[in-house]
């Protein structure tokens, strides 16, 4: 009996997260099946819309940060009369001159990292449409972006803390994306589990 299964589950609730999940299932159980479908569809649509908004915002972050490294490379080929190396585009007083050993490699590696992270975040704009092949491709893109981001940090280890922060920004962006996508996955999985629980109640 469905009622018996609900009471059995009630006795096993041991922490707030389980209790919240239990209450969600209780609400679905008490609603008519048509209302259950409506509620779950609304949750799914709201989650998908939220995911798309988040991915667009994060993709925009990659584009904005990459401008800093384009400016750095542009200044490398057009140095000022006073400085032989580009100035780190982070406001400091006095301006911080770049001292990295391989400025062009660092600059292009940073742009590559941000470009890969841009593509990586866009692959997750629709989590429900993900397939094993796209999952594998996305994982490879993430590894590549982490690798190129780490290269620029290693090349800047002997520079000032301001410049080290500048070269670490692409790697931090990638790590931010990985954390955000992990949270998006958890929410998406919660919606899927809620939908499964609905069918379990139907079959009880």
Helices and strands as residue ranges (DSSP letters): H 2-10, H 16-30, H 33-77, H 103-122, G 127-129, H 132-155, H 161-203
